[in-house]
Amino acid sequence: MRRAVLAGALALAACHSGPQAPASESVGTISAEPVTLTAADGAKVYGVATRPEKARALILLFHQAESGKDEYATIAPRLAQAGYASLRIDQRAGGAMFGGNDTAKALGVATGHVATGAEYMAAKQDLEAALAWAGGQKLPVILWGSSYSASLALVVASEHPDAVKAVLAFSPGEYFDDRSVVARAAGKITMPLFVTSAQDGKEIDAARAVIDAAPAKDKTQFVPKTGGIHGSSTLLRPRNPEGAEPAWKAVMAFLGRVSG
């Protein structure tokens, strides 16, 4: 497939996510390419793979409700600068929050549609398609979810423990019709786990419930002292001016530890 060097994206990442160091010689050229996956029900799932030449691990990036893969348009290049390849996908439960969602559009999801708990759960097969693709990349695989997809990432990791190196869950919660799905999944998480949330009592409690349930030996709950907003958007400086960099620091410390 066509590959494109991410000079413009890296510049955009510097604008949106804070001061950036240039891509170091150790990671080499950073590039991106479109990826099309096929879910278990035959639906096409559209994404973008971002790759440094020398990657430490592969992170699968999953977005929040009413969103799309470009929730990570500036996050993926910053991860690449640190040596992490990534795949960000458009899940079928999503929308135009960050510019559009090709998977939802192809499936005829109406603009502005608010997904149900059942529709959130149906997107699990999109995450599983990404995990199957990752299995051929010969890198340790890390799952990263935002809001409802943070919960799905926990479910997928619990069902595929041998395929997942670590999990990062941004604002997980019981978003599905069955209000105990996440608790059951968390109870099976043995790989390293990072959980964070908005600076909000209910979200902090939901994150703590995941941490408390998980039998993982390496688990971190990052509670923002300043800033802190819902989902992975907490890492975006325009949305979280005071809290983005402390959150990034915590994320990178966790990634460095589990992939070192």
C-alpha positions as CSV (number, residue, x, y, z in Angstrom):
1,M,0.0,0.0,0.0
2,R,1.0,3.6,-0.4
3,R,3.2,4.9,2.4
4,A,3.6,8.6,3.4
5,V,6.3,10.1,5.6
6,L,4.7,11.9,8.5
7,A,6.5,15.2,8.5
8,G,3.3,17.2,8.5
9,A,1.7,15.0,11.1
10,L,4.7,15.3,13.4
11,A,4.5,19.1,13.1
12,L,0.8,18.9,13.9
13,A,1.5,16.6,16.9
14,A,3.9,19.2,18.2
15,C,1.2,21.8,18.0
16,H,-1.5,19.8,19.7
17,S,0.3,17.6,22.2
18,G,3.1,19.8,23.5
19,P,6.8,20.2,22.9
20,Q,8.2,17.4,20.8
21,A,11.7,16.2,20.2
22,P,12.5,15.3,16.5
23,A,12.3,11.7,15.6
24,S,15.6,10.2,16.8
25,E,18.0,8.2,14.8
26,S,17.1,5.2,16.9
27,V,13.6,5.0,15.5
28,G,14.4,6.0,12.0
29,T,11.9,7.3,9.4
30,I,8.3,7.4,10.6
31,S,5.7,6.6,8.0
32,A,2.0,5.8,7.7
33,E,-0.2,3.7,5.5
34,P,-4.0,3.0,5.2
35,V,-5.1,-0.4,6.4
36,T,-8.4,-2.2,5.7
37,L,-9.4,-5.1,7.9
38,T,-12.4,-7.5,7.7
39,A,-14.4,-8.1,10.9
40,A,-15.9,-11.5,11.7
41,D,-19.3,-10.4,10.2
42,G,-17.6,-9.3,7.0
43,A,-17.7,-5.6,7.7
44,K,-14.8,-3.6,6.4
45,V,-12.8,-1.7,9.2
46,Y,-10.7,1.2,8.1
47,G,-7.5,2.3,9.8
48,V,-4.1,3.9,9.6
49,A,-0.9,2.2,10.6
50,T,1.9,4.5,11.8
51,R,5.4,3.0,12.0
52,P,8.9,3.9,13.0
53,E,11.6,1.9,11.3
54,K,12.6,0.4,14.6
55,A,9.6,-0.3,16.8
56,R,9.6,-1.4,20.4
57,A,6.0,-2.5,20.4
58,L,2.7,-2.2,18.4
59,I,-0.1,-0.2,20.1
60,L,-3.7,-0.7,18.9
61,L,-5.6,2.6,19.3
62,F,-9.4,2.5,19.8
63,H,-11.6,5.6,20.0
64,Q,-14.5,6.7,22.1
65,A,-18.2,7.0,21.2
66,E,-19.2,9.4,18.3
67,S,-15.5,9.5,17.3
68,G,-13.1,8.0,14.9
69,K,-9.5,7.0,14.3
70,D,-8.3,10.6,14.1
71,E,-8.9,11.0,17.8
72,Y,-5.3,9.7,17.6
73,A,-4.1,11.8,14.6
74,T,-1.6,13.7,16.8
75,I,-1.1,11.0,19.4
76,A,0.1,8.3,17.0
77,P,3.0,10.4,15.7
78,R,4.1,11.2,19.2
79,L,4.1,7.5,20.1
80,A,6.1,6.8,16.9
81,Q,8.7,9.3,18.0
82,A,9.1,7.3,21.2
83,G,9.5,4.1,19.1
84,Y,6.0,2.7,19.1
85,A,4.2,1.5,16.0
86,S,0.4,1.9,16.1
87,L,-2.8,1.0,14.3
88,R,-5.8,3.3,14.8
89,I,-9.1,2.2,13.5
90,D,-12.6,3.5,12.8
91,Q,-14.9,1.3,14.9
92,R,-18.5,0.9,13.7
93,A,-19.8,2.6,16.9
94,G,-18.4,6.1,16.2
95,G,-19.0,9.4,14.4
96,A,-17.7,12.7,13.3
97,M,-16.2,14.1,16.5
98,F,-12.6,14.1,15.1
99,G,-13.5,14.5,11.4
100,G,-15.3,11.3,10.4
101,N,-15.5,7.6,10.7
102,D,-15.2,5.6,7.4
103,T,-16.3,2.3,8.9
104,A,-19.5,3.7,10.3
105,K,-20.2,5.6,7.1
106,A,-19.7,2.4,5.0
107,L,-22.2,0.6,7.2
108,G,-24.8,3.4,6.8
109,V,-24.6,4.7,10.3
110,A,-26.4,8.1,10.3
111,T,-24.5,11.2,11.2
112,G,-25.2,12.1,14.8
113,H,-26.4,8.6,15.7
114,V,-25.9,7.8,19.4
115,A,-24.9,4.2,19.8
116,T,-26.7,1.8,22.2
117,G,-25.0,-0.5,24.6
118,A,-25.5,-3.4,22.2
119,E,-24.0,-1.4,19.3
120,Y,-20.9,-0.6,21.5
121,M,-20.6,-4.4,22.1
122,A,-20.9,-5.1,18.4
123,A,-17.7,-3.1,17.9
124,K,-15.8,-5.7,19.8
125,Q,-15.3,-7.6,16.5
126,D,-13.6,-4.6,15.1
127,L,-11.1,-4.6,17.9
128,E,-10.6,-8.4,17.4
129,A,-9.9,-7.8,13.7
130,A,-7.2,-5.3,14.7
131,L,-5.7,-7.8,17.1
132,A,-5.7,-10.5,14.4
133,W,-3.9,-8.1,12.1
134,A,-1.4,-7.3,14.8
135,G,-0.6,-10.9,15.2
136,G,1.3,-10.9,11.9
137,Q,3.4,-7.9,12.7
138,K,5.9,-9.7,15.0
139,L,5.9,-7.1,17.7
140,P,4.6,-7.1,21.3
141,V,1.0,-5.9,21.2
142,I,-0.5,-3.3,23.5
143,L,-4.2,-2.4,23.6
144,W,-5.3,1.2,24.2
145,G,-8.9,2.2,24.5
146,S,-10.9,5.4,25.0
147,S,-14.2,5.4,26.9
148,Y,-16.4,2.5,25.6
149,S,-13.5,1.1,23.7
150,A,-11.4,1.1,26.9
151,S,-14.0,-1.3,28.3
152,L,-13.9,-3.3,25.1
153,A,-10.1,-3.4,25.3
154,L,-10.3,-5.0,28.7
155,V,-12.8,-7.6,27.4
156,V,-10.6,-8.4,24.4
157,A,-7.5,-8.7,26.5
158,S,-9.2,-10.9,29.0
159,E,-10.2,-13.3,26.2
160,H,-6.8,-13.2,24.4
161,P,-4.2,-13.0,27.2
162,D,-1.5,-14.7,25.2
163,A,-1.8,-12.1,22.4
164,V,-1.7,-8.9,24.5
165,K,1.3,-7.5,26.3
166,A,-0.4,-4.7,28.2
167,V,-3.6,-2.6,28.3
168,L,-4.2,1.1,28.7
169,A,-7.8,2.1,29.5
170,F,-8.8,5.7,29.4
171,S,-12.2,6.3,31.2
172,P,-13.5,2.7,31.2
173,G,-16.9,2.0,32.6
174,E,-19.9,-0.3,32.4
175,Y,-21.2,1.1,29.1
176,F,-23.0,-2.1,27.9
177,D,-26.4,-3.5,28.4
178,D,-24.9,-6.1,30.8
179,R,-23.6,-3.8,33.6
180,S,-21.1,-6.4,34.9
181,V,-19.1,-7.0,31.7
182,V,-16.2,-4.8,32.6
183,A,-15.9,-6.1,36.2
184,R,-15.8,-9.7,34.9
185,A,-13.2,-8.8,32.3
186,A,-11.0,-6.9,34.7
187,G,-11.0,-9.9,37.0
188,K,-9.1,-11.8,34.3
189,I,-6.5,-9.1,33.5
190,T,-3.1,-10.5,34.4
191,M,-0.9,-8.4,32.0
192,P,0.3,-4.9,33.0
193,L,-2.6,-2.4,33.2
194,F,-2.8,1.4,33.1
195,V,-6.1,3.1,33.9
196,T,-7.0,6.7,34.0
197,S,-10.0,9.0,33.8
198,A,-11.3,12.5,33.8
199,Q,-10.9,14.5,37.0
200,D,-14.4,13.4,38.0
201,G,-15.5,11.3,41.0
202,K,-17.6,8.8,39.1
203,E,-14.9,8.2,36.5
204,I,-12.2,7.9,39.1
205,D,-14.3,5.4,41.0
206,A,-14.9,3.4,37.8
207,A,-11.2,3.3,37.1
208,R,-10.4,2.2,40.7
209,A,-13.0,-0.6,40.4
210,V,-11.1,-1.9,37.3
211,I,-7.7,-1.6,39.1
212,D,-9.1,-3.3,42.2
213,A,-10.6,-6.2,40.3
214,A,-7.6,-7.0,38.1
215,P,-5.2,-9.6,39.5
216,A,-2.3,-8.1,37.5
217,K,0.9,-7.6,39.5
218,D,1.8,-4.4,37.5
219,K,-1.2,-2.0,37.6
220,T,-1.3,1.8,37.6
221,Q,-4.2,4.1,38.2
222,F,-3.3,7.7,37.2
223,V,-5.6,10.2,38.8
224,P,-5.1,13.6,37.3
225,K,-4.4,16.4,39.7
226,T,-4.9,19.1,37.1
227,G,-6.9,19.0,33.9
228,G,-8.1,15.5,33.1
229,I,-10.9,14.9,30.7
230,H,-12.8,12.0,29.3
231,G,-11.0,9.3,27.2
232,S,-7.8,9.6,25.3
233,S,-8.6,13.3,24.6
234,T,-7.0,13.9,28.0
235,L,-3.6,13.8,26.1
236,L,-4.6,16.6,23.7
237,R,-3.4,20.0,24.8
238,P,-6.1,22.0,23.1
239,R,-8.7,20.0,25.1
240,N,-6.7,19.7,28.3
241,P,-4.2,22.6,28.4
242,E,-3.1,22.0,32.0
243,G,-3.3,18.3,32.3
244,A,-2.1,16.9,28.9
245,E,1.6,16.8,29.7
246,P,1.3,15.2,33.2
247,A,-0.9,12.5,31.6
248,W,1.6,12.0,28.8
249,K,4.4,11.6,31.4
250,A,2.4,8.9,33.2
251,V,1.6,7.1,29.9
252,M,5.2,7.1,28.7
253,A,6.5,5.9,32.0
254,F,4.1,2.9,31.9
255,L,4.9,2.1,28.2
256,G,8.7,2.3,28.9
257,R,8.4,-0.1,31.8
258,V,6.3,-2.7,30.0
259,S,8.1,-2.6,26.7
260,G,11.6,-2.2,28.0
